[in-house]
């Protein structure tokens, strides 16, 4: 991810905090078979994917640009420059799917 001065967020994350931007908006979604699932459909606990935007100095397992799996119900939202982000602790992330793990021996691309 290339960042210039205009892209840089005006905040600095502290400790073990991670700031992410959700991959998909809340609402309707499509199943793998192409079926439209309305936002009001009752589903079990569903995890979501997000992109890491910023990390605190004590975060060790993720870096900006990584895609992470998290629980959308356990989140604190914040708006910065009109964009909604999710703030969480590193330990609340469930998995990382990052390009930097690809190409490793026995790599699935998913770090659990």
Secondary structure by P-SEA (a helix, b strand, c coil): ccccccccccccccccbbbbbbcccccccccccccccccccccccccbbbbbcccccccccccccbbbbbccccbbbbbcccbbbbbbcccccccccccccccccccccccc
